[in-house]
């Protein structure tokens, strides 16, 4: 549909991948399912003579003033667009509780639709209600909270890319989608990816079986390993 809509505008040039259902795209590059997303889209631009470096991912932290308790916190982002990529809320609450017991400040973020989830996790973990900030941030403020965090723990969702762009240590929980496609770039030691190795439907209405294989102990162990391995962390 998108190819046809764009072609209907009679563009001087269409930058896109080939689609066998649209004859006008026959000369365009092939979509390769095994590519990482950053390499896929930068590669597409390169094919059309537009320089694009897939390794140039860094962003400057937003100039947003945050409360002091946000600095150096453990940031948990339990939500995701589809149920298949949402780790069980009971496990998020346990991670939050264990981090709090270790003396760490814990924040829970999320969208407006995830306020109930974030509040439940914060309550179960015994967090100060003010540390549940779901639905109270725009994109810039959320990025600022990520930039200020000591570490981010989240699933395969957009906030994970903010950790990459802002050079914030992260523990990432992958389920139906391979981190080879959507995970952080190789060679960045400040990110720990947990994945069972199985792929599934990223839009399913039930939590992915592979994601369920990741337990609380693995997440806590990854946090410990990250804190031990990253200099000045």
PyMOL commands that place a pseudoatom at each C-alpha (Angstrom):
pseudoatom trace, name=CA, resn=UNK, resi=1, chain=A, elem=C, hetatm=0, pos=[0.000, 0.000, 0.000]
pseudoatom trace, name=CA, resn=UNK, resi=2, chain=A, elem=C, hetatm=0, pos=[2.760, 2.471, 0.875]
pseudoatom trace, name=CA, resn=UNK, resi=3, chain=A, elem=C, hetatm=0, pos=[4.555, 1.910, -2.419]
pseudoatom trace, name=CA, resn=UNK, resi=4, chain=A, elem=C, hetatm=0, pos=[1.395, 2.616, -4.408]
pseudoatom trace, name=CA, resn=UNK, resi=5, chain=A, elem=C, hetatm=0, pos=[0.511, 5.699, -2.357]
pseudoatom trace, name=CA, resn=UNK, resi=6, chain=A, elem=C, hetatm=0, pos=[3.967, 7.165, -2.867]
pseudoatom trace, name=CA, resn=UNK, resi=7, chain=A, elem=C, hetatm=0, pos=[4.049, 6.367, -6.587]
pseudoatom trace, name=CA, resn=UNK, resi=8, chain=A, elem=C, hetatm=0, pos=[0.638, 8.043, -6.984]
pseudoatom trace, name=CA, resn=UNK, resi=9, chain=A, elem=C, hetatm=0, pos=[2.279, 11.356, -6.066]
pseudoatom trace, name=CA, resn=UNK, resi=10, chain=A, elem=C, hetatm=0, pos=[4.480, 10.989, -9.188]
pseudoatom trace, name=CA, resn=UNK, resi=11, chain=A, elem=C, hetatm=0, pos=[7.781, 11.552, -7.332]
pseudoatom trace, name=CA, resn=UNK, resi=12, chain=A, elem=C, hetatm=0, pos=[10.956, 12.408, -9.195]
pseudoatom trace, name=CA, resn=UNK, resi=13, chain=A, elem=C, hetatm=0, pos=[12.639, 9.569, -7.313]
pseudoatom trace, name=CA, resn=UNK, resi=14, chain=A, elem=C, hetatm=0, pos=[11.364, 6.821, -5.031]
pseudoatom trace, name=CA, resn=UNK, resi=15, chain=A, elem=C, hetatm=0, pos=[13.754, 5.458, -2.392]
pseudoatom trace, name=CA, resn=UNK, resi=16, chain=A, elem=C, hetatm=0, pos=[12.333, 2.113, -1.330]
pseudoatom trace, name=CA, resn=UNK, resi=17, chain=A, elem=C, hetatm=0, pos=[12.791, -1.645, -1.481]
pseudoatom trace, name=CA, resn=UNK, resi=18, chain=A, elem=C, hetatm=0, pos=[11.495, -3.789, -4.310]
pseudoatom trace, name=CA, resn=UNK, resi=19, chain=A, elem=C, hetatm=0, pos=[7.999, -5.197, -3.941]
pseudoatom trace, name=CA, resn=UNK, resi=20, chain=A, elem=C, hetatm=0, pos=[6.978, -7.960, -6.340]
pseudoatom trace, name=CA, resn=UNK, resi=21, chain=A, elem=C, hetatm=0, pos=[3.337, -6.809, -6.231]
pseudoatom trace, name=CA, resn=UNK, resi=22, chain=A, elem=C, hetatm=0, pos=[4.286, -3.370, -7.607]
pseudoatom trace, name=CA, resn=UNK, resi=23, chain=A, elem=C, hetatm=0, pos=[5.824, -3.565, -11.070]
pseudoatom trace, name=CA, resn=UNK, resi=24, chain=A, elem=C, hetatm=0, pos=[7.240, -0.029, -10.919]
pseudoatom trace, name=CA, resn=UNK, resi=25, chain=A, elem=C, hetatm=0, pos=[9.618, -1.114, -8.124]
pseudoatom trace, name=CA, resn=UNK, resi=26, chain=A, elem=C, hetatm=0, pos=[11.259, -3.934, -10.108]
pseudoatom trace, name=CA, resn=UNK, resi=27, chain=A, elem=C, hetatm=0, pos=[14.621, -2.142, -10.337]
pseudoatom trace, name=CA, resn=UNK, resi=28, chain=A, elem=C, hetatm=0, pos=[14.785, -1.230, -6.629]
pseudoatom trace, name=CA, resn=UNK, resi=29, chain=A, elem=C, hetatm=0, pos=[16.982, -3.036, -4.052]
pseudoatom trace, name=CA, resn=UNK, resi=30, chain=A, elem=C, hetatm=0, pos=[15.868, -6.295, -2.471]
pseudoatom trace, name=CA, resn=UNK, resi=31, chain=A, elem=C, hetatm=0, pos=[14.628, -6.411, 1.149]
pseudoatom trace, name=CA, resn=UNK, resi=32, chain=A, elem=C, hetatm=0, pos=[16.845, -8.834, 3.072]
pseudoatom trace, name=CA, resn=UNK, resi=33, chain=A, elem=C, hetatm=0, pos=[15.190, -10.218, 6.229]
pseudoatom trace, name=CA, resn=UNK, resi=34, chain=A, elem=C, hetatm=0, pos=[18.497, -11.154, 7.891]
pseudoatom trace, name=CA, resn=UNK, resi=35, chain=A, elem=C, hetatm=0, pos=[19.824, -7.568, 8.180]
pseudoatom trace, name=CA, resn=UNK, resi=36, chain=A, elem=C, hetatm=0, pos=[19.955, -5.444, 11.311]
pseudoatom trace, name=CA, resn=UNK, resi=37, chain=A, elem=C, hetatm=0, pos=[17.547, -2.526, 10.962]
pseudoatom trace, name=CA, resn=UNK, resi=38, chain=A, elem=C, hetatm=0, pos=[20.275, 0.139, 11.167]
pseudoatom trace, name=CA, resn=UNK, resi=39, chain=A, elem=C, hetatm=0, pos=[22.279, -1.534, 8.387]
pseudoatom trace, name=CA, resn=UNK, resi=40, chain=A, elem=C, hetatm=0, pos=[19.142, -2.141, 6.313]
pseudoatom trace, name=CA, resn=UNK, resi=41, chain=A, elem=C, hetatm=0, pos=[18.018, 1.471, 6.142]
pseudoatom trace, name=CA, resn=UNK, resi=42, chain=A, elem=C, hetatm=0, pos=[21.460, 3.037, 5.938]
pseudoatom trace, name=CA, resn=UNK, resi=43, chain=A, elem=C, hetatm=0, pos=[22.289, 0.550, 3.189]
pseudoatom trace, name=CA, resn=UNK, resi=44, chain=A, elem=C, hetatm=0, pos=[19.187, 1.581, 1.279]
pseudoatom trace, name=CA, resn=UNK, resi=45, chain=A, elem=C, hetatm=0, pos=[20.259, 5.227, 1.375]
pseudoatom trace, name=CA, resn=UNK, resi=46, chain=A, elem=C, hetatm=0, pos=[23.805, 4.299, 0.313]
pseudoatom trace, name=CA, resn=UNK, resi=47, chain=A, elem=C, hetatm=0, pos=[22.387, 2.505, -2.744]
pseudoatom trace, name=CA, resn=UNK, resi=48, chain=A, elem=C, hetatm=0, pos=[20.875, 5.828, -3.805]
pseudoatom trace, name=CA, resn=UNK, resi=49, chain=A, elem=C, hetatm=0, pos=[24.072, 7.811, -3.211]
pseudoatom trace, name=CA, resn=UNK, resi=50, chain=A, elem=C, hetatm=0, pos=[23.156, 9.208, 0.193]
pseudoatom trace, name=CA, resn=UNK, resi=51, chain=A, elem=C, hetatm=0, pos=[25.875, 8.743, 2.817]
pseudoatom trace, name=CA, resn=UNK, resi=52, chain=A, elem=C, hetatm=0, pos=[24.563, 7.049, 5.968]
pseudoatom trace, name=CA, resn=UNK, resi=53, chain=A, elem=C, hetatm=0, pos=[26.702, 5.483, 8.708]
pseudoatom trace, name=CA, resn=UNK, resi=54, chain=A, elem=C, hetatm=0, pos=[24.873, 2.701, 10.646]
pseudoatom trace, name=CA, resn=UNK, resi=55, chain=A, elem=C, hetatm=0, pos=[27.317, 3.152, 13.505]
pseudoatom trace, name=CA, resn=UNK, resi=56, chain=A, elem=C, hetatm=0, pos=[26.516, 6.832, 13.974]
pseudoatom trace, name=CA, resn=UNK, resi=57, chain=A, elem=C, hetatm=0, pos=[23.844, 6.339, 16.596]
pseudoatom trace, name=CA, resn=UNK, resi=58, chain=A, elem=C, hetatm=0, pos=[24.760, 8.735, 19.395]
pseudoatom trace, name=CA, resn=UNK, resi=59, chain=A, elem=C, hetatm=0, pos=[22.512, 11.570, 20.556]
pseudoatom trace, name=CA, resn=UNK, resi=60, chain=A, elem=C, hetatm=0, pos=[23.209, 14.431, 22.921]
pseudoatom trace, name=CA, resn=UNK, resi=61, chain=A, elem=C, hetatm=0, pos=[21.231, 14.190, 26.195]
pseudoatom trace, name=CA, resn=UNK, resi=62, chain=A, elem=C, hetatm=0, pos=[18.241, 16.570, 26.245]
pseudoatom trace, name=CA, resn=UNK, resi=63, chain=A, elem=C, hetatm=0, pos=[18.701, 19.700, 28.319]
pseudoatom trace, name=CA, resn=UNK, resi=64, chain=A, elem=C, hetatm=0, pos=[15.858, 18.890, 30.708]
pseudoatom trace, name=CA, resn=UNK, resi=65, chain=A, elem=C, hetatm=0, pos=[16.105, 19.606, 34.436]
pseudoatom trace, name=CA, resn=UNK, resi=66, chain=A, elem=C, hetatm=0, pos=[15.228, 16.523, 36.491]
pseudoatom trace, name=CA, resn=UNK, resi=67, chain=A, elem=C, hetatm=0, pos=[14.689, 15.910, 40.216]
pseudoatom trace, name=CA, resn=UNK, resi=68, chain=A, elem=C, hetatm=0, pos=[17.804, 14.850, 42.092]
pseudoatom trace, name=CA, resn=UNK, resi=69, chain=A, elem=C, hetatm=0, pos=[16.424, 11.375, 42.756]
pseudoatom trace, name=CA, resn=UNK, resi=70, chain=A, elem=C, hetatm=0, pos=[16.446, 10.644, 39.011]
pseudoatom trace, name=CA, resn=UNK, resi=71, chain=A, elem=C, hetatm=0, pos=[20.228, 10.869, 38.815]
pseudoatom trace, name=CA, resn=UNK, resi=72, chain=A, elem=C, hetatm=0, pos=[21.863, 7.450, 38.898]
pseudoatom trace, name=CA, resn=UNK, resi=73, chain=A, elem=C, hetatm=0, pos=[18.594, 5.535, 39.270]
pseudoatom trace, name=CA, resn=UNK, resi=74, chain=A, elem=C, hetatm=0, pos=[17.703, 2.070, 38.018]
pseudoatom trace, name=CA, resn=UNK, resi=75, chain=A, elem=C, hetatm=0, pos=[15.123, 2.787, 35.318]
pseudoatom trace, name=CA, resn=UNK, resi=76, chain=A, elem=C, hetatm=0, pos=[12.553, 0.082, 34.546]
pseudoatom trace, name=CA, resn=UNK, resi=77, chain=A, elem=C, hetatm=0, pos=[10.385, 0.292, 31.435]
pseudoatom trace, name=CA, resn=UNK, resi=78, chain=A, elem=C, hetatm=0, pos=[8.056, -2.742, 31.587]
pseudoatom trace, name=CA, resn=UNK, resi=79, chain=A, elem=C, hetatm=0, pos=[5.749, -1.948, 28.678]
pseudoatom trace, name=CA, resn=UNK, resi=80, chain=A, elem=C, hetatm=0, pos=[5.799, -2.743, 24.973]
pseudoatom trace, name=CA, resn=UNK, resi=81, chain=A, elem=C, hetatm=0, pos=[3.390, -2.236, 22.092]
pseudoatom trace, name=CA, resn=UNK, resi=82, chain=A, elem=C, hetatm=0, pos=[2.324, -5.896, 21.949]
pseudoatom trace, name=CA, resn=UNK, resi=83, chain=A, elem=C, hetatm=0, pos=[1.644, -8.478, 24.635]
pseudoatom trace, name=CA, resn=UNK, resi=84, chain=A, elem=C, hetatm=0, pos=[4.160, -10.897, 23.126]
pseudoatom trace, name=CA, resn=UNK, resi=85, chain=A, elem=C, hetatm=0, pos=[7.002, -8.559, 24.137]
pseudoatom trace, name=CA, resn=UNK, resi=86, chain=A, elem=C, hetatm=0, pos=[5.818, -7.807, 27.685]
pseudoatom trace, name=CA, resn=UNK, resi=87, chain=A, elem=C, hetatm=0, pos=[7.646, -9.686, 30.431]
pseudoatom trace, name=CA, resn=UNK, resi=88, chain=A, elem=C, hetatm=0, pos=[5.257, -10.618, 33.290]
pseudoatom trace, name=CA, resn=UNK, resi=89, chain=A, elem=C, hetatm=0, pos=[4.509, -7.756, 35.668]
pseudoatom trace, name=CA, resn=UNK, resi=90, chain=A, elem=C, hetatm=0, pos=[5.218, -9.919, 38.726]
pseudoatom trace, name=CA, resn=UNK, resi=91, chain=A, elem=C, hetatm=0, pos=[8.805, -10.348, 37.549]
pseudoatom trace, name=CA, resn=UNK, resi=92, chain=A, elem=C, hetatm=0, pos=[9.212, -6.618, 36.984]
pseudoatom trace, name=CA, resn=UNK, resi=93, chain=A, elem=C, hetatm=0, pos=[7.968, -5.998, 40.509]
pseudoatom trace, name=CA, resn=UNK, resi=94, chain=A, elem=C, hetatm=0, pos=[10.480, -8.483, 41.890]
pseudoatom trace, name=CA, resn=UNK, resi=95, chain=A, elem=C, hetatm=0, pos=[13.365, -6.824, 40.052]
pseudoatom trace, name=CA, resn=UNK, resi=96, chain=A, elem=C, hetatm=0, pos=[12.223, -3.438, 41.343]
pseudoatom trace, name=CA, resn=UNK, resi=97, chain=A, elem=C, hetatm=0, pos=[11.947, -4.745, 44.915]
pseudoatom trace, name=CA, resn=UNK, resi=98, chain=A, elem=C, hetatm=0, pos=[15.380, -6.389, 44.816]
pseudoatom trace, name=CA, resn=UNK, resi=99, chain=A, elem=C, hetatm=0, pos=[17.021, -3.263, 43.424]
pseudoatom trace, name=CA, resn=UNK, resi=100, chain=A, elem=C, hetatm=0, pos=[15.326, -1.156, 46.111]
pseudoatom trace, name=CA, resn=UNK, resi=101, chain=A, elem=C, hetatm=0, pos=[16.564, -3.550, 48.799]
pseudoatom trace, name=CA, resn=UNK, resi=102, chain=A, elem=C, hetatm=0, pos=[20.080, -3.067, 47.461]
pseudoatom trace, name=CA, resn=UNK, resi=103, chain=A, elem=C, hetatm=0, pos=[19.714, 0.610, 48.255]
pseudoatom trace, name=CA, resn=UNK, resi=104, chain=A, elem=C, hetatm=0, pos=[19.169, 1.778, 44.686]
pseudoatom trace, name=CA, resn=UNK, resi=105, chain=A, elem=C, hetatm=0, pos=[16.682, 4.389, 43.556]
pseudoatom trace, name=CA, resn=UNK, resi=106, chain=A, elem=C, hetatm=0, pos=[14.185, 2.731, 41.194]
pseudoatom trace, name=CA, resn=UNK, resi=107, chain=A, elem=C, hetatm=0, pos=[11.968, 4.519, 38.658]
pseudoatom trace, name=CA, resn=UNK, resi=108, chain=A, elem=C, hetatm=0, pos=[9.198, 2.977, 36.541]
pseudoatom trace, name=CA, resn=UNK, resi=109, chain=A, elem=C, hetatm=0, pos=[8.331, 4.562, 33.196]
pseudoatom trace, name=CA, resn=UNK, resi=110, chain=A, elem=C, hetatm=0, pos=[5.701, 3.936, 30.560]
pseudoatom trace, name=CA, resn=UNK, resi=111, chain=A, elem=C, hetatm=0, pos=[3.153, 5.468, 28.221]
pseudoatom trace, name=CA, resn=UNK, resi=112, chain=A, elem=C, hetatm=0, pos=[-0.268, 6.812, 29.210]
pseudoatom trace, name=CA, resn=UNK, resi=113, chain=A, elem=C, hetatm=0, pos=[-1.733, 3.402, 28.370]
pseudoatom trace, name=CA, resn=UNK, resi=114, chain=A, elem=C, hetatm=0, pos=[0.757, 1.760, 30.755]
pseudoatom trace, name=CA, resn=UNK, resi=115, chain=A, elem=C, hetatm=0, pos=[0.054, 3.872, 33.850]
pseudoatom trace, name=CA, resn=UNK, resi=116, chain=A, elem=C, hetatm=0, pos=[-1.872, 1.040, 35.512]
pseudoatom trace, name=CA, resn=UNK, resi=117, chain=A, elem=C, hetatm=0, pos=[0.937, -1.416, 34.872]
pseudoatom trace, name=CA, resn=UNK, resi=118, chain=A, elem=C, hetatm=0, pos=[3.578, 0.951, 36.224]
pseudoatom trace, name=CA, resn=UNK, resi=119, chain=A, elem=C, hetatm=0, pos=[1.536, 1.784, 39.325]
pseudoatom trace, name=CA, resn=UNK, resi=120, chain=A, elem=C, hetatm=0, pos=[0.955, -1.880, 40.098]
pseudoatom trace, name=CA, resn=UNK, resi=121, chain=A, elem=C, hetatm=0, pos=[4.673, -2.670, 39.803]
pseudoatom trace, name=CA, resn=UNK, resi=122, chain=A, elem=C, hetatm=0, pos=[5.658, 0.328, 41.937]
pseudoatom trace, name=CA, resn=UNK, resi=123, chain=A, elem=C, hetatm=0, pos=[3.128, -0.594, 44.626]
pseudoatom trace, name=CA, resn=UNK, resi=124, chain=A, elem=C, hetatm=0, pos=[4.152, -4.244, 44.735]
pseudoatom trace, name=CA, resn=UNK, resi=125, chain=A, elem=C, hetatm=0, pos=[7.816, -3.260, 45.017]
pseudoatom trace, name=CA, resn=UNK, resi=126, chain=A, elem=C, hetatm=0, pos=[7.156, -0.737, 47.776]
pseudoatom trace, name=CA, resn=UNK, resi=127, chain=A, elem=C, hetatm=0, pos=[8.393, 2.215, 45.752]
pseudoatom trace, name=CA, resn=UNK, resi=128, chain=A, elem=C, hetatm=0, pos=[7.641, 5.830, 46.546]
pseudoatom trace, name=CA, resn=UNK, resi=129, chain=A, elem=C, hetatm=0, pos=[4.613, 6.647, 44.300]
pseudoatom trace, name=CA, resn=UNK, resi=130, chain=A, elem=C, hetatm=0, pos=[6.525, 9.637, 42.935]
pseudoatom trace, name=CA, resn=UNK, resi=131, chain=A, elem=C, hetatm=0, pos=[9.012, 7.200, 41.373]
pseudoatom trace, name=CA, resn=UNK, resi=132, chain=A, elem=C, hetatm=0, pos=[6.297, 5.909, 39.055]
pseudoatom trace, name=CA, resn=UNK, resi=133, chain=A, elem=C, hetatm=0, pos=[6.394, 8.397, 36.168]
pseudoatom trace, name=CA, resn=UNK, resi=134, chain=A, elem=C, hetatm=0, pos=[4.434, 6.550, 33.469]
pseudoatom trace, name=CA, resn=UNK, resi=135, chain=A, elem=C, hetatm=0, pos=[2.289, 8.836, 31.360]
pseudoatom trace, name=CA, resn=UNK, resi=136, chain=A, elem=C, hetatm=0, pos=[3.975, 11.932, 32.743]
pseudoatom trace, name=CA, resn=UNK, resi=137, chain=A, elem=C, hetatm=0, pos=[6.796, 12.327, 30.214]
pseudoatom trace, name=CA, resn=UNK, resi=138, chain=A, elem=C, hetatm=0, pos=[7.009, 13.394, 26.606]
pseudoatom trace, name=CA, resn=UNK, resi=139, chain=A, elem=C, hetatm=0, pos=[9.710, 11.911, 24.388]
pseudoatom trace, name=CA, resn=UNK, resi=140, chain=A, elem=C, hetatm=0, pos=[12.297, 14.526, 25.347]
pseudoatom trace, name=CA, resn=UNK, resi=141, chain=A, elem=C, hetatm=0, pos=[11.710, 14.153, 29.078]
pseudoatom trace, name=CA, resn=UNK, resi=142, chain=A, elem=C, hetatm=0, pos=[11.761, 10.363, 28.838]
pseudoatom trace, name=CA, resn=UNK, resi=143, chain=A, elem=C, hetatm=0, pos=[15.098, 10.590, 27.008]
pseudoatom trace, name=CA, resn=UNK, resi=144, chain=A, elem=C, hetatm=0, pos=[16.383, 12.836, 29.782]
pseudoatom trace, name=CA, resn=UNK, resi=145, chain=A, elem=C, hetatm=0, pos=[15.402, 10.271, 32.436]
pseudoatom trace, name=CA, resn=UNK, resi=146, chain=A, elem=C, hetatm=0, pos=[17.172, 7.548, 30.437]
pseudoatom trace, name=CA, resn=UNK, resi=147, chain=A, elem=C, hetatm=0, pos=[20.286, 9.709, 30.053]
pseudoatom trace, name=CA, resn=UNK, resi=148, chain=A, elem=C, hetatm=0, pos=[20.354, 10.359, 33.812]
pseudoatom trace, name=CA, resn=UNK, resi=149, chain=A, elem=C, hetatm=0, pos=[19.906, 6.697, 34.791]
pseudoatom trace, name=CA, resn=UNK, resi=150, chain=A, elem=C, hetatm=0, pos=[22.582, 4.399, 36.125]
pseudoatom trace, name=CA, resn=UNK, resi=151, chain=A, elem=C, hetatm=0, pos=[21.066, 1.549, 34.131]
pseudoatom trace, name=CA, resn=UNK, resi=152, chain=A, elem=C, hetatm=0, pos=[17.959, 0.832, 32.062]
pseudoatom trace, name=CA, resn=UNK, resi=153, chain=A, elem=C, hetatm=0, pos=[16.090, -2.481, 32.136]
pseudoatom trace, name=CA, resn=UNK, resi=154, chain=A, elem=C, hetatm=0, pos=[13.478, -2.936, 29.414]
pseudoatom trace, name=CA, resn=UNK, resi=155, chain=A, elem=C, hetatm=0, pos=[12.167, -5.232, 26.736]
pseudoatom trace, name=CA, resn=UNK, resi=156, chain=A, elem=C, hetatm=0, pos=[12.522, -5.114, 22.972]
pseudoatom trace, name=CA, resn=UNK, resi=157, chain=A, elem=C, hetatm=0, pos=[11.025, -1.651, 22.575]
pseudoatom trace, name=CA, resn=UNK, resi=158, chain=A, elem=C, hetatm=0, pos=[11.911, 1.905, 21.596]
pseudoatom trace, name=CA, resn=UNK, resi=159, chain=A, elem=C, hetatm=0, pos=[13.368, 2.906, 24.964]
pseudoatom trace, name=CA, resn=UNK, resi=160, chain=A, elem=C, hetatm=0, pos=[16.123, 0.341, 24.416]
pseudoatom trace, name=CA, resn=UNK, resi=161, chain=A, elem=C, hetatm=0, pos=[17.311, 2.389, 21.432]
pseudoatom trace, name=CA, resn=UNK, resi=162, chain=A, elem=C, hetatm=0, pos=[17.498, 5.479, 23.630]
pseudoatom trace, name=CA, resn=UNK, resi=163, chain=A, elem=C, hetatm=0, pos=[19.945, 3.636, 25.889]
pseudoatom trace, name=CA, resn=UNK, resi=164, chain=A, elem=C, hetatm=0, pos=[22.102, 2.897, 22.842]
pseudoatom trace, name=CA, resn=UNK, resi=165, chain=A, elem=C, hetatm=0, pos=[21.917, 6.464, 21.554]
pseudoatom trace, name=CA, resn=UNK, resi=166, chain=A, elem=C, hetatm=0, pos=[22.644, 8.011, 24.956]
pseudoatom trace, name=CA, resn=UNK, resi=167, chain=A, elem=C, hetatm=0, pos=[25.361, 5.500, 25.971]
pseudoatom trace, name=CA, resn=UNK, resi=168, chain=A, elem=C, hetatm=0, pos=[23.476, 4.332, 29.047]
pseudoatom trace, name=CA, resn=UNK, resi=169, chain=A, elem=C, hetatm=0, pos=[24.127, 0.788, 30.362]
pseudoatom trace, name=CA, resn=UNK, resi=170, chain=A, elem=C, hetatm=0, pos=[21.157, -1.495, 29.767]
pseudoatom trace, name=CA, resn=UNK, resi=171, chain=A, elem=C, hetatm=0, pos=[19.807, -4.985, 30.304]
pseudoatom trace, name=CA, resn=UNK, resi=172, chain=A, elem=C, hetatm=0, pos=[17.455, -5.862, 27.443]
pseudoatom trace, name=CA, resn=UNK, resi=173, chain=A, elem=C, hetatm=0, pos=[14.897, -8.667, 27.431]
pseudoatom trace, name=CA, resn=UNK, resi=174, chain=A, elem=C, hetatm=0, pos=[14.174, -10.070, 23.973]
pseudoatom trace, name=CA, resn=UNK, resi=175, chain=A, elem=C, hetatm=0, pos=[11.397, -12.518, 23.151]
pseudoatom trace, name=CA, resn=UNK, resi=176, chain=A, elem=C, hetatm=0, pos=[9.921, -13.164, 19.694]
pseudoatom trace, name=CA, resn=UNK, resi=177, chain=A, elem=C, hetatm=0, pos=[12.373, -10.986, 17.747]
pseudoatom trace, name=CA, resn=UNK, resi=178, chain=A, elem=C, hetatm=0, pos=[16.087, -11.635, 17.382]
pseudoatom trace, name=CA, resn=UNK, resi=179, chain=A, elem=C, hetatm=0, pos=[18.465, -9.009, 18.793]
pseudoatom trace, name=CA, resn=UNK, resi=180, chain=A, elem=C, hetatm=0, pos=[20.448, -9.533, 15.583]
pseudoatom trace, name=CA, resn=UNK, resi=181, chain=A, elem=C, hetatm=0, pos=[17.760, -7.413, 13.931]
pseudoatom trace, name=CA, resn=UNK, resi=182, chain=A, elem=C, hetatm=0, pos=[16.749, -4.939, 16.618]
pseudoatom trace, name=CA, resn=UNK, resi=183, chain=A, elem=C, hetatm=0, pos=[19.374, -5.154, 19.367]
pseudoatom trace, name=CA, resn=UNK, resi=184, chain=A, elem=C, hetatm=0, pos=[22.228, -2.788, 20.198]
pseudoatom trace, name=CA, resn=UNK, resi=185, chain=A, elem=C, hetatm=0, pos=[25.243, -2.814, 17.869]
pseudoatom trace, name=CA, resn=UNK, resi=186, chain=A, elem=C, hetatm=0, pos=[27.981, -5.338, 18.511]
pseudoatom trace, name=CA, resn=UNK, resi=187, chain=A, elem=C, hetatm=0, pos=[31.002, -4.235, 20.483]
pseudoatom trace, name=CA, resn=UNK, resi=188, chain=A, elem=C, hetatm=0, pos=[29.200, -2.026, 22.992]
pseudoatom trace, name=CA, resn=UNK, resi=189, chain=A, elem=C, hetatm=0, pos=[29.969, -3.662, 26.320]
pseudoatom trace, name=CA, resn=UNK, resi=190, chain=A, elem=C, hetatm=0, pos=[27.525, -1.518, 28.275]
pseudoatom trace, name=CA, resn=UNK, resi=191, chain=A, elem=C, hetatm=0, pos=[24.516, -3.463, 26.966]
pseudoatom trace, name=CA, resn=UNK, resi=192, chain=A, elem=C, hetatm=0, pos=[23.480, -6.966, 28.059]
pseudoatom trace, name=CA, resn=UNK, resi=193, chain=A, elem=C, hetatm=0, pos=[20.941, -8.793, 25.884]
pseudoatom trace, name=CA, resn=UNK, resi=194, chain=A, elem=C, hetatm=0, pos=[18.928, -11.728, 27.253]
pseudoatom trace, name=CA, resn=UNK, resi=195, chain=A, elem=C, hetatm=0, pos=[17.312, -13.921, 24.605]
pseudoatom trace, name=CA, resn=UNK, resi=196, chain=A, elem=C, hetatm=0, pos=[16.226, -17.544, 24.581]
pseudoatom trace, name=CA, resn=UNK, resi=197, chain=A, elem=C, hetatm=0, pos=[17.233, -17.916, 20.934]
pseudoatom trace, name=CA, resn=UNK, resi=198, chain=A, elem=C, hetatm=0, pos=[13.759, -18.624, 19.599]
pseudoatom trace, name=CA, resn=UNK, resi=199, chain=A, elem=C, hetatm=0, pos=[11.780, -16.367, 17.268]
pseudoatom trace, name=CA, resn=UNK, resi=200, chain=A, elem=C, hetatm=0, pos=[8.020, -15.917, 17.236]
pseudoatom trace, name=CA, resn=UNK, resi=201, chain=A, elem=C, hetatm=0, pos=[5.227, -13.507, 16.424]
pseudoatom trace, name=CA, resn=UNK, resi=202, chain=A, elem=C, hetatm=0, pos=[6.130, -10.021, 17.722]
pseudoatom trace, name=CA, resn=UNK, resi=203, chain=A, elem=C, hetatm=0, pos=[2.461, -8.969, 17.462]
pseudoatom trace, name=CA, resn=UNK, resi=204, chain=A, elem=C, hetatm=0, pos=[0.889, -11.925, 19.288]
pseudoatom trace, name=CA, resn=UNK, resi=205, chain=A, elem=C, hetatm=0, pos=[-1.669, -11.352, 22.041]
pseudoatom trace, name=CA, resn=UNK, resi=206, chain=A, elem=C, hetatm=0, pos=[0.084, -13.636, 24.533]
pseudoatom trace, name=CA, resn=UNK, resi=207, chain=A, elem=C, hetatm=0, pos=[3.537, -13.277, 26.040]
pseudoatom trace, name=CA, resn=UNK, resi=208, chain=A, elem=C, hetatm=0, pos=[6.149, -15.044, 23.936]
pseudoatom trace, name=CA, resn=UNK, resi=209, chain=A, elem=C, hetatm=0, pos=[7.274, -18.419, 25.350]
pseudoatom trace, name=CA, resn=UNK, resi=210, chain=A, elem=C, hetatm=0, pos=[10.915, -17.512, 24.824]
pseudoatom trace, name=CA, resn=UNK, resi=211, chain=A, elem=C, hetatm=0, pos=[10.501, -14.314, 26.830]
pseudoatom trace, name=CA, resn=UNK, resi=212, chain=A, elem=C, hetatm=0, pos=[9.015, -16.361, 29.664]
pseudoatom trace, name=CA, resn=UNK, resi=213, chain=A, elem=C, hetatm=0, pos=[12.229, -18.384, 29.782]
pseudoatom trace, name=CA, resn=UNK, resi=214, chain=A, elem=C, hetatm=0, pos=[14.032, -15.310, 31.164]
pseudoatom trace, name=CA, resn=UNK, resi=215, chain=A, elem=C, hetatm=0, pos=[13.713, -15.288, 34.945]
pseudoatom trace, name=CA, resn=UNK, resi=216, chain=A, elem=C, hetatm=0, pos=[14.339, -12.655, 37.598]
pseudoatom trace, name=CA, resn=UNK, resi=217, chain=A, elem=C, hetatm=0, pos=[17.616, -14.252, 38.605]
pseudoatom trace, name=CA, resn=UNK, resi=218, chain=A, elem=C, hetatm=0, pos=[19.029, -13.823, 35.097]
pseudoatom trace, name=CA, resn=UNK, resi=219, chain=A, elem=C, hetatm=0, pos=[18.137, -10.143, 35.055]
pseudoatom trace, name=CA, resn=UNK, resi=220, chain=A, elem=C, hetatm=0, pos=[19.687, -9.522, 38.462]
pseudoatom trace, name=CA, resn=UNK, resi=221, chain=A, elem=C, hetatm=0, pos=[22.792, -11.488, 37.485]
pseudoatom trace, name=CA, resn=UNK, resi=222, chain=A, elem=C, hetatm=0, pos=[23.096, -9.415, 34.311]
pseudoatom trace, name=CA, resn=UNK, resi=223, chain=A, elem=C, hetatm=0, pos=[22.859, -6.228, 36.357]
pseudoatom trace, name=CA, resn=UNK, resi=224, chain=A, elem=C, hetatm=0, pos=[25.630, -7.487, 38.637]
pseudoatom trace, name=CA, resn=UNK, resi=225, chain=A, elem=C, hetatm=0, pos=[27.811, -8.499, 35.679]
pseudoatom trace, name=CA, resn=UNK, resi=226, chain=A, elem=C, hetatm=0, pos=[27.248, -5.151, 34.000]
pseudoatom trace, name=CA, resn=UNK, resi=227, chain=A, elem=C, hetatm=0, pos=[28.183, -3.236, 37.127]
pseudoatom trace, name=CA, resn=UNK, resi=228, chain=A, elem=C, hetatm=0, pos=[31.330, -5.315, 37.513]
pseudoatom trace, name=CA, resn=UNK, resi=229, chain=A, elem=C, hetatm=0, pos=[32.435, -5.039, 33.888]
pseudoatom trace, name=CA, resn=UNK, resi=230, chain=A, elem=C, hetatm=0, pos=[31.786, -1.422, 32.951]
pseudoatom trace, name=CA, resn=UNK, resi=231, chain=A, elem=C, hetatm=0, pos=[34.478, 1.021, 34.130]
pseudoatom trace, name=CA, resn=UNK, resi=232, chain=A, elem=C, hetatm=0, pos=[33.309, 3.768, 36.485]
pseudoatom trace, name=CA, resn=UNK, resi=233, chain=A, elem=C, hetatm=0, pos=[29.847, 2.210, 36.611]
for i in range(1, 233): cmd.bond("trace and resi %d" % i, "trace and resi %d" % (i + 1))
show_as sticks, trace
zoom trace
